[in-house]
Amino acid sequence: MTSIYERIGGEAAMDAAVDLFYRKVLSDDRVSGFFEGIDMQDQATKQKAFLTMATGGPKKYTGKELREGHKHVKDKDGNGIKDEHVTIIIEHAGGALKELGVPDGEIGEIAALLESVRSDVTNS
Amino acid sequence: MSRLYFKDDVYILKSGISVLDRLLDGGHQIPHSCKAGICHACKLQIKSGVVPEAAQRGLKETEKSEGYFLSCQCRPKEDLHACLPAEVDKQYSAQVISLNKLSDDIIQLIVKLDQPMSFHPGQFVNLWKRNQLHRSYSIANLPSQENLIEMHIRHMPNGKLSSWVFFELKKGDSVGIQGPLGDCFYQISKEDKIKPMLLAGTGTGLAPLYGILMDALKQNHQGKIYIYHGALADTQLYYVENMKKLTKKHDNVYYIPVVLKSSGLVDGIIEGALDEEVLKTSDSFASWNIYLCGDVQMIKKIQKQIFLKGASLKTIHADAFIPYA
């Protein structure tokens, strides 16, 4: 049983996925504030890891790593990551993967996986 | 089985063991995280030898040609000398060949190295004043038989190194050169040579861009090349005649000087903001190769906008000139 990651083309597909996903995120005022002033190439490497994990690829973060990594994240107004931001990010990840041809049923699976780390990312 | 050389150590690499694991085992502090070829933290550089294709998957073309590889994915079949990134650059002695004023506050410095240095125009070097002081400058010329390096140096207010270049340095003097460093250079596959290129920079950002342009033309780039040079005023532009000559010689090169306030000194100048003018070049930058050099704020602004307009992250090369604090 191959993973979604393998089915959409593995590592090579991740570059296209990151472009699509990151573009959606930066174009959305509701979440783009968290990425203000961050080095784009650095961020792209992290987004790739995120999408690799989301699609069942060879990258796993522990709950602790996710919590530590997002704990200090603030937007330009000093707000931390809230539930609505997580929902928006999950939507954009789904949107990007849909454009790469991932069927709706599997998008649902990916969303569920990302939902399971919601509390780590919002540090709640 | 193969041998792995790292710093002063030699290891026997048993089949299946990655370079990263072997070095960690040997007590070396190699940055790493995912061990899956994704995070790039474990990036090392080849000093000599060859790495398997899997060890370079996911890296930019420029990084691959510079010999970077992901040590967690590297299981070499042959002997390999590896090092931490940027240890491959060397120290050279050089002699000043010429100092030419390009504008009120920019000097073209050409030095001759005491031995050949392999580099790509667009990379940068550290220019050393004796052994005391150094700053980074981009390489504006193609490699030459005479081992010359051309740099464009702006006189910074209170700039220690730039003041030395402007007021003390003379033809025949000795300087130190360390390099080459950086990955902002022309490295485009055969299939992509017909795709359009965008080069945009402010001030002395023209130095690497000019070098990259010369390199692209030398390597027979067929696609359209747009080169934008931004400055505050006409008097801060330079190499205008050089650029115009290039556009006459190559019909795929378009030179667009952009200044905030024009006094009509230069023909064909556009008055406006560099980022706005650059973005007008196309409705979509998908499949374009982009090179951005110069002022940090402007470069980051253009980088983001051009990405949002379709440019792939892999094809955007940004070299922001961060002034010494």
Interface residues (C-beta under 8 A of the other chain):
Chain A: E11 D15 A16 V18 D19 Y22 R23 L26 S27 G37 M40 Q41 A44 T45 K46 K48 A49 T52 G57 P58 K59
Chain B: C34 A36 G37 I38 C39 H40 R57 G58 K300 Q303 K304 F307 L308 S312 L313 K314 I316 A318
